[in-house]
Amino acid sequence: MPIEIVCKIKFAEEDEKPKEKEAGDEQSLLGAARGAVAPRDLATFASTSTLHGLGRACGPGPHGLRRTLWALALLTSLAAFLYQAASLARGYLTRPHLVAMDPAAPAPVAGFPAVTLCNINRFRHSALSDADIFHLANLTGLPPKDRDGHRAAGLRYPEPDMVDILNRTGHQLADMLKSCNFSGHHCSASNFSVVYTRYGKCYTFNADPQSPLPSRAGGMGSGLEIMLDIQQEEYLPIWRETNETSFEAGIRVQIHSQEEPPYIHQLGFGVSPGFQTFVSCQEQRLTYLPQPWGNCRAESELWEPELQGYSAYSVSACRLRCEKEAVLQRCHCRMVHMPGNETICPPNIYIECADHTLDSLGGGSEGPCFCPTPCNLTRYGKEISMVKIPNRGSARYLARKYNRNETYIRENFLVLDVFFEALTSEAMEQRAAYGLSALLGDLGGQMGLFIGASILTLLEILDYIYEVSWDRIKRVWRRPKTPLRTSTGGISTLGLQELKEQSPCPSRGGRAEGGGASSLLPNHHHPHGPPGGLFEDFAC
């Protein structure tokens, strides 16, 4: 009895799922393609850029002579702009500056300045004892002697005290000062403070920085007016010449602010006996630029070591600090006029240490002692004039008044008159001649003149460079890989055509070889099913 085996395979519904999946994959790829914006090419960027000439040189269109000329013009303009920009940058890096004076808006003066005066003769001859002459032999040049007036052979004196010697043998202001007036009011030696300098014992008027004396008016008679006797009979005789030997007669004067110590051997001016010297002062407030335009010292900067003994920084204080360090390094002591608590040098090496101080100091920025100028400085400009005193009539009067002869008056008396020209100060300010705003303005002008660009144009170029670079980086990172065919869960999927090709059953209507009765029974078709419908039956 023949047996018919019927195999039903539902392939149509299953075959549609891969098609739907493929369609979905295609739609997802299209969507991804629409989401990723391709970078613009150079021609597209050039046609939309605000850089003048770039669209005509690199934009879309045929290449020809016109485009070549535009490219040359663009490159030439770019080279000219770069040259000008480099010149402007070099000029800016030189940090040029100028000094501006503003006399149109004067400010009132803060107060009367400090006035320091020193007798050029350091020691009074009559005040020197034998021990003083012995200890000061190297400083004064006088030969030491014994009590009988002969040269000492083996004298022994107690250790000297340099402060005591200077204080005792220096010229006393009470003896030198003959008259004193300040702004119409009488003053005396008690209004002066003792200060030690390279000239020994000196005196400063209006030295207190906490309560400086005010000046009520300008012009002569409204400042400090003093008459001094320089006491030439007390000047040391010159036995032999030393580095401290002085051939002058008179006083040294320095006008400075109360916060600044006197540096009179370098900054003072001389006043000669037999003359009345007028010093017209003008307060000047200077403002300097710090780095990189200048080398001034800003108030916020910290300088080590600190300037001990001084309430504020000044060039004079810095120089004295440097001198002290040089003397300490060489002599292991300090001089009297130097601040500090170290041991004071004895007189026998005093002149040696002083000479070493002058030789070891340098004034420039490359020297061992560099003292920058403070960024805010008050100084006093001076105009000096003089007249001869006394006249014949006043010589007789002064000789009778001070019990001196007329010759002594002419050789020893002097008058110093220090006053403000006006109660206003000059403001001189150091300003940057070419700042950053000027540089940016010039660069913008050159950029607009040569290539017609601005800051936004530069941002456009940077944005385009970023866009192209980022796209290339993403391509390197997301390079597609070849997919590998894998089996999932041990299930193989065959298409309809593959199934028909692998089937051992012959096609319908075929006959078995040998002309005998066929072993295949006729297919049972659904009479109402459409050909090639959802289900197809075949038998083998």
VEXDOBA-182691 format. One line per 10 residues: their letters; for each residue x, y, z of C-alpha. Coordinates in nm, 2 decimals, m for minus. Example, Ala and Ser with C-alpha at 12.3 -4.5 7.8 and 13.67 -1.06 7.14 Angstrom:
% residues 2
AS = 1.23,m0.45,0.78 | 1.37,m0.11,0.71
This chain:
% residues 540
MPIEIVCKIK = 0.00,0.00,0.00 | 0.16,0.33,m0.11 | 0.24,0.58,0.17 | 0.22,0.95,0.11 | 0.43,1.17,0.33 | 0.32,1.53,0.34 | 0.56,1.80,0.47 | 0.43,2.15,0.53 | 0.68,2.43,0.58 | 0.56,2.78,0.68
FAEEDEKPKE = 0.81,3.00,0.51 | 0.63,3.30,0.39 | 0.57,3.46,0.73 | 0.92,3.37,0.85 | 1.07,3.51,0.53 | 0.91,3.84,0.58 | 1.08,3.91,0.91 | 1.43,3.93,0.77 | 1.29,4.16,0.50 | 1.13,4.38,0.77
KEAGDEQSLL = 1.46,4.38,0.96 | 1.66,4.47,0.66 | 1.41,4.75,0.59 | 1.45,4.87,0.95 | 1.82,4.86,0.93 | 1.81,5.06,0.61 | 1.59,5.32,0.77 | 1.82,5.34,1.07 | 2.13,5.38,0.85 | 1.95,5.66,0.66
GAARGAVAPR = 1.86,5.83,0.98 | 2.22,5.81,1.10 | 2.34,5.95,0.78 | 2.10,6.23,0.81 | 2.21,6.30,1.17 | 2.59,6.32,1.09 | 2.67,6.64,0.90 | 2.95,6.61,0.66 | 3.22,6.87,0.70 | 3.23,7.15,0.45
DLATFASTST = 3.50,7.14,0.19 | 3.74,7.44,0.14 | 3.54,7.58,m0.16 | 3.22,7.58,0.04 | 3.39,7.75,0.34 | 3.56,8.00,0.12 | 3.24,8.10,m0.05 | 3.07,8.18,0.29 | 3.38,8.32,0.47 | 3.39,8.69,0.56
LHGLGRACGP = 3.76,8.70,0.48 | 3.79,8.93,0.18 | 3.92,8.76,m0.14 | 3.91,8.41,0.00 | 3.59,8.33,m0.19 | 3.73,8.45,m0.52 | 4.06,8.27,m0.47 | 3.94,7.93,m0.33 | 3.56,7.93,m0.39 | 3.37,7.70,m0.63
GPHGLRRTLW = 3.42,7.76,m1.00 | 3.66,7.70,m1.28 | 4.03,7.76,m1.24 | 4.18,8.03,m1.45 | 4.39,8.34,m1.47 | 4.14,8.55,m1.27 | 4.15,8.31,m0.98 | 4.53,8.29,m0.99 | 4.55,8.67,m0.97 | 4.31,8.68,m0.68
ALALLTSLAA = 4.52,8.41,m0.50 | 4.83,8.62,m0.55 | 4.66,8.93,m0.42 | 4.54,8.75,m0.11 | 4.88,8.61,m0.03 | 5.05,8.94,m0.09 | 4.80,9.12,0.14 | 4.84,8.84,0.40 | 5.22,8.88,0.39 | 5.20,9.26,0.43
FLYQAASLAR = 4.97,9.22,0.73 | 5.20,8.97,0.90 | 5.50,9.21,0.84 | 5.31,9.50,0.99 | 5.19,9.28,1.28 | 5.54,9.17,1.36 | 5.67,9.53,1.35 | 5.39,9.63,1.59 | 5.47,9.34,1.82 | 5.84,9.43,1.83
GYLTRPHLVA = 5.75,9.79,1.91 | 5.52,9.68,2.19 | 5.78,9.44,2.34 | 6.03,9.73,2.38 | 5.80,9.88,2.64 | 5.84,10.24,2.54 | 5.74,10.50,2.79 | 5.72,10.88,2.83 | 5.72,11.13,3.11 | 5.42,11.35,3.14
MDPAAPAPVA = 5.42,11.67,3.35 | 5.09,11.81,3.46 | 5.15,12.16,3.59 | 4.79,12.26,3.51 | 4.65,12.07,3.81 | 4.89,12.14,4.10 | 4.84,11.98,4.44 | 4.91,12.14,4.77 | 5.24,12.05,4.93 | 5.23,11.80,5.21
GFPAVTLCNI = 5.46,12.01,5.44 | 5.80,12.17,5.47 | 6.09,11.93,5.39 | 6.37,11.82,5.62 | 6.69,12.02,5.60 | 7.01,11.85,5.70 | 7.34,12.05,5.73 | 7.69,11.94,5.82 | 8.01,12.14,5.88 | 8.26,12.02,5.63
NRFRHSALSD = 8.52,12.00,5.91 | 8.45,11.68,6.10 | 8.65,11.74,6.42 | 8.72,12.06,6.61 | 9.09,12.09,6.67 | 9.05,12.24,7.02 | 8.83,11.96,7.13 | 9.07,11.68,7.04 | 9.25,11.52,7.33 | 9.59,11.34,7.30
ADIFHLANLT = 9.41,11.01,7.31 | 9.18,11.13,7.03 | 9.47,11.24,6.82 | 9.64,10.91,6.88 | 9.33,10.71,6.78 | 9.24,10.93,6.49 | 9.59,10.95,6.34 | 9.49,10.75,6.03 | 9.18,10.95,5.99 | 9.30,11.31,6.04
GLPPKDRDGH = 9.67,11.28,5.94 | 9.78,11.44,6.27 | 10.08,11.28,6.44 | 10.02,11.14,6.78 | 10.21,11.32,7.06 | 10.28,11.27,7.43 | 10.19,11.52,7.71 | 10.52,11.71,7.66 | 10.44,11.77,7.29 | 10.68,11.51,7.16
RAAGLRYPEP = 10.59,11.23,6.93 | 10.47,10.93,7.12 | 10.69,10.62,7.12 | 10.49,10.37,7.32 | 10.18,10.55,7.45 | 9.89,10.34,7.57 | 9.54,10.49,7.57 | 9.20,10.33,7.66 | 8.99,10.18,7.38 | 8.82,10.46,7.19
DMVDILNRTG = 8.45,10.51,7.15 | 8.38,10.65,6.81 | 8.03,10.78,6.89 | 8.17,10.96,7.19 | 8.45,11.11,6.99 | 8.22,11.24,6.71 | 7.96,11.37,6.96 | 8.23,11.55,7.17 | 8.46,11.68,6.91 | 8.21,11.77,6.63
HQLADMLKSC = 8.09,12.12,6.57 | 7.81,12.20,6.81 | 7.50,12.37,6.66 | 7.45,12.58,6.97 | 7.79,12.75,6.89 | 7.74,12.77,6.52 | 7.38,12.89,6.50 | 7.36,13.27,6.54 | 7.00,13.33,6.43 | 6.71,13.11,6.32
NFSGHHCSAS = 6.36,13.19,6.18 | 6.09,12.97,6.03 | 5.79,13.13,5.87 | 5.84,13.45,6.07 | 5.88,13.27,6.40 | 6.20,13.23,6.60 | 6.36,12.89,6.62 | 6.67,12.75,6.80 | 6.91,12.46,6.82 | 6.64,12.26,7.00
NFSVVYTRYG = 6.44,12.25,6.68 | 6.72,12.04,6.52 | 6.79,11.67,6.56 | 7.13,11.52,6.57 | 7.21,11.28,6.29 | 7.54,11.11,6.19 | 7.67,11.10,5.84 | 8.00,11.06,5.66 | 8.08,11.41,5.77 | 8.03,11.31,6.14
KCYTFNADPQ = 7.79,11.49,6.36 | 7.52,11.67,6.16 | 7.18,11.83,6.23 | 6.84,11.80,6.07 | 6.56,12.06,6.09 | 6.20,11.93,6.08 | 6.31,11.57,6.10 | 6.00,11.42,6.26 | 5.79,11.23,5.99 | 5.49,11.21,6.23
SPLPSRAGGM = 5.45,11.58,6.27 | 5.62,11.78,5.99 | 5.60,12.16,6.01 | 5.37,12.32,5.76 | 5.46,12.60,5.53 | 5.20,12.87,5.53 | 5.32,13.07,5.23 | 5.56,13.07,4.94 | 5.85,13.30,4.87 | 6.14,13.44,5.07
GSGLEIMLDI = 6.08,13.49,5.44 | 5.82,13.21,5.46 | 6.07,12.93,5.50 | 6.38,12.85,5.70 | 6.64,13.13,5.74 | 6.95,13.07,5.95 | 7.28,13.24,6.01 | 7.58,13.02,6.09 | 7.93,13.06,6.20 | 8.14,12.78,6.04
QQEEYLPIWR = 8.43,12.83,6.30 | 8.72,12.81,6.06 | 8.96,12.85,6.35 | 8.85,12.50,6.46 | 8.94,12.34,6.13 | 9.21,12.07,6.16 | 9.55,12.17,6.02 | 9.67,11.95,5.74 | 9.98,11.77,5.85 | 9.96,11.50,5.58
ETNETSFEAG = 9.70,11.44,5.32 | 9.46,11.15,5.36 | 9.14,11.04,5.18 | 8.94,11.23,5.44 | 9.13,11.55,5.41 | 8.91,11.85,5.31 | 9.04,12.17,5.16 | 8.70,12.34,5.16 | 8.53,12.57,5.41 | 8.16,12.59,5.46
IRVQIHSQEE = 7.87,12.35,5.51 | 7.70,12.08,5.32 | 7.32,12.09,5.29 | 7.06,11.83,5.18 | 6.69,11.89,5.14 | 6.49,11.57,5.15 | 6.17,11.41,5.28 | 6.13,11.30,5.64 | 6.11,10.93,5.54 | 6.45,10.95,5.37
PPYIHQLGFG = 6.77,10.94,5.56 | 7.03,11.20,5.47 | 7.29,11.08,5.21 | 7.46,11.41,5.22 | 7.81,11.32,5.09 | 7.65,11.22,4.76 | 7.33,11.43,4.74 | 7.42,11.74,4.93 | 7.52,12.08,4.80 | 7.77,12.33,4.94
VSPGFQTFVS = 7.71,12.67,5.10 | 8.01,12.90,5.12 | 8.08,13.16,5.40 | 8.06,13.52,5.30 | 7.74,13.46,5.10 | 7.37,13.45,5.16 | 7.24,13.15,4.97 | 6.88,13.13,4.85 | 6.73,12.79,4.78 | 6.40,12.80,4.60
CQEQRLTYLP = 6.23,12.46,4.63 | 5.96,12.30,4.43 | 5.80,11.98,4.55 | 5.79,11.71,4.28 | 5.58,11.40,4.30 | 5.72,11.14,4.07 | 5.54,10.82,3.96 | 5.74,10.56,3.78 | 5.63,10.25,3.60 | 5.71,9.90,3.73
QPWGNCRAES = 5.82,9.60,3.53 | 5.82,9.55,3.23 | 5.83,9.92,3.15 | 6.08,10.02,3.42 | 6.27,9.90,3.72 | 6.09,10.08,4.00 | 6.01,9.92,4.33 | 5.64,9.88,4.39 | 5.51,9.91,4.75 | 5.36,9.56,4.74
ELWEPELQGY = 5.70,9.40,4.67 | 5.91,9.24,4.94 | 6.28,9.29,4.94 | 6.51,9.09,5.15 | 6.69,9.16,5.36 | 6.47,9.43,5.51 | 6.60,9.78,5.56 | 6.64,9.77,5.93 | 6.64,10.10,6.11 | 6.42,10.28,5.85
SAYSVSACRL = 6.04,10.32,5.85 | 6.01,10.34,5.47 | 6.21,10.23,5.17 | 6.42,10.49,4.99 | 6.72,10.48,4.76 | 6.94,10.64,5.03 | 6.83,10.38,5.29 | 6.91,10.10,5.04 | 7.25,10.25,4.97 | 7.33,10.27,5.34
RCEKEAVLQR = 7.22,9.91,5.38 | 7.46,9.81,5.10 | 7.75,10.00,5.25 | 7.69,9.84,5.59 | 7.69,9.49,5.43 | 8.02,9.57,5.25 | 8.18,9.70,5.57 | 8.06,9.40,5.78 | 8.20,9.16,5.52 | 8.54,9.33,5.52
CHCRMVHMPG = 8.58,9.47,5.87 | 8.32,9.28,6.07 | 8.19,9.61,6.21 | 7.98,9.91,6.11 | 8.04,10.28,6.08 | 7.86,10.53,6.30 | 7.62,10.66,6.04 | 7.51,10.31,5.94 | 7.20,10.16,6.11 | 7.21,9.84,6.32
NETICPPNIY = 7.33,9.70,6.65 | 7.66,9.57,6.53 | 8.00,9.68,6.68 | 8.12,10.01,6.56 | 8.45,10.01,6.38 | 8.75,10.15,6.58 | 8.92,10.47,6.45 | 9.24,10.29,6.34 | 9.05,10.10,6.07 | 8.78,10.35,6.01
IECADHTLDS = 8.93,10.51,5.70 | 9.03,10.16,5.56 | 8.67,10.04,5.59 | 8.53,10.37,5.44 | 8.76,10.33,5.13 | 8.66,9.97,5.09 | 8.29,10.08,5.10 | 8.33,10.32,4.82 | 8.53,10.07,4.61 | 8.29,9.78,4.65
LGGGSEGPCF = 7.96,9.95,4.57 | 7.81,9.97,4.23 | 7.53,10.20,4.12 | 7.39,10.01,3.82 | 7.16,9.72,3.79 | 7.46,9.49,3.72 | 7.65,9.61,4.03 | 7.67,9.44,4.37 | 7.43,9.69,4.51 | 7.12,9.76,4.31
CPTPCNLTRY = 6.87,10.00,4.47 | 6.56,10.05,4.25 | 6.38,10.37,4.26 | 6.04,10.36,4.44 | 5.74,10.38,4.21 | 5.61,10.68,4.41 | 5.87,10.93,4.50 | 5.87,11.28,4.65 | 6.17,11.50,4.58 | 6.25,11.87,4.58
GKEISMVKIP = 6.38,12.06,4.29 | 6.61,12.34,4.38 | 6.71,12.67,4.23 | 7.01,12.82,4.40 | 7.13,13.18,4.40 | 7.35,13.38,4.63 | 7.46,13.73,4.72 | 7.77,13.84,4.91 | 7.75,13.93,5.28 | 7.82,14.12,5.48
NRGSARYLAR = 7.83,14.47,5.33 | 8.05,14.73,5.50 | 7.78,14.86,5.72 | 7.66,14.52,5.84 | 8.02,14.39,5.89 | 8.08,14.65,6.16 | 7.74,14.58,6.32 | 7.79,14.20,6.32 | 8.14,14.24,6.46 | 8.02,14.44,6.75
KYNRNETYIR = 7.72,14.21,6.81 | 7.92,13.89,6.82 | 8.24,14.04,6.95 | 8.44,13.95,6.64 | 8.63,14.15,6.39 | 8.51,14.22,6.04 | 8.75,13.98,5.88 | 8.62,13.69,6.09 | 8.27,13.78,6.00 | 8.35,13.78,5.62
ENFLVLDVFF = 8.54,13.44,5.65 | 8.30,13.25,5.87 | 7.95,13.38,5.86 | 7.69,13.27,5.61 | 7.31,13.29,5.57 | 7.10,13.00,5.43 | 6.74,13.08,5.32 | 6.53,12.77,5.22 | 6.17,12.84,5.10 | 5.90,12.71,4.86
EALTSEAMEQ = 5.86,12.89,4.54 | 5.49,12.82,4.56 | 5.27,12.61,4.78 | 5.19,12.37,4.49 | 5.37,12.06,4.38 | 5.45,11.93,4.03 | 5.32,11.59,3.93 | 5.54,11.40,3.69 | 5.42,11.06,3.58 | 5.58,10.80,3.37
RAAYGLSALL = 5.33,10.65,3.14 | 5.34,10.37,2.89 | 5.38,10.52,2.54 | 5.24,10.21,2.37 | 5.00,9.99,2.56 | 4.80,9.67,2.49 | 4.49,9.86,2.38 | 4.70,10.06,2.13 | 4.86,9.74,2.00 | 4.52,9.57,1.95
GDLGGQMGLF = 4.38,9.88,1.78 | 4.67,9.90,1.54 | 4.65,9.52,1.47 | 4.28,9.56,1.40 | 4.34,9.85,1.16 | 4.62,9.66,0.97 | 4.40,9.35,0.96 | 4.11,9.54,0.81 | 4.33,9.73,0.57 | 4.51,9.44,0.41
IGASILTLLE = 4.28,9.13,0.44 | 3.95,9.28,0.56 | 3.93,9.05,0.86 | 3.82,9.08,1.22 | 3.82,8.87,1.53 | 3.50,8.70,1.42 | 3.68,8.61,1.09 | 3.95,8.44,1.28 | 3.69,8.25,1.48 | 3.54,8.13,1.15
ILDYIYEVSW = 3.87,8.00,1.04 | 3.93,7.83,1.37 | 3.58,7.68,1.36 | 3.64,7.53,1.02 | 3.98,7.39,1.12 | 3.81,7.23,1.42 | 3.53,7.09,1.21 | 3.76,6.92,0.96 | 4.00,6.79,1.23 | 3.72,6.65,1.44
DRIKRVWRRP = 3.57,6.47,1.14 | 3.90,6.30,1.06 | 3.95,6.19,1.42 | 3.60,6.04,1.43 | 3.67,5.85,1.10 | 3.99,5.70,1.25 | 3.81,5.60,1.57 | 3.49,5.46,1.40 | 3.65,5.26,1.12 | 3.39,4.98,1.02
KTPLRTSTGG = 3.49,4.62,1.08 | 3.40,4.31,0.86 | 3.11,4.12,1.03 | 3.16,3.75,1.10 | 2.88,3.49,1.03 | 2.78,3.32,1.35 | 2.52,3.07,1.45 | 2.28,3.16,1.73 | 2.15,2.88,1.95 | 2.24,2.61,1.70
ISTLGLQELK = 1.96,2.72,1.46 | 2.03,2.75,1.09 | 1.82,2.96,0.87 | 1.76,2.87,0.52 | 1.60,3.07,0.25 | 1.32,2.93,0.03 | 1.55,2.90,m0.28 | 1.81,2.72,m0.07 | 1.55,2.48,0.06 | 1.43,2.40,m0.29
EQSPCPSRGG = 1.78,2.35,m0.42 | 1.87,2.12,m0.13 | 1.54,1.92,m0.15 | 1.58,1.56,m0.30 | 1.23,1.58,m0.44 | 1.18,1.63,m0.81 | 0.96,1.90,m0.95 | 0.59,1.86,m0.99 | 0.47,1.67,m1.30 | 0.80,1.48,m1.32
RAEGGGASSL = 0.81,1.11,m1.37 | 1.04,0.84,m1.23 | 1.30,0.70,m1.46 | 1.23,0.36,m1.60 | 0.87,0.44,m1.73 | 0.71,0.24,m1.45 | 0.46,0.35,m1.21 | 0.56,0.66,m1.03 | 0.66,0.65,m0.66 | 0.54,1.01,m0.61
LPNHHHPHGP = 0.17,1.07,m0.55 | 0.01,1.37,m0.70 | 0.01,1.69,m0.49 | m0.30,1.78,m0.30 | m0.36,2.15,m0.39 | m0.60,2.36,m0.22 | m0.85,2.44,m0.48 | m0.92,2.79,m0.34 | m0.56,2.88,m0.24 | m0.39,3.12,m0.47
PGGLFEDFAC = m0.08,3.00,m0.64 | 0.22,3.11,m0.44 | 0.00,3.19,m0.14 | 0.09,3.19,0.23 | 0.11,2.81,0.24 | 0.25,2.57,m0.02 | 0.23,2.19,0.02 | 0.45,1.95,m0.15 | 0.49,1.57,m0.10 | 0.78,1.34,m0.16
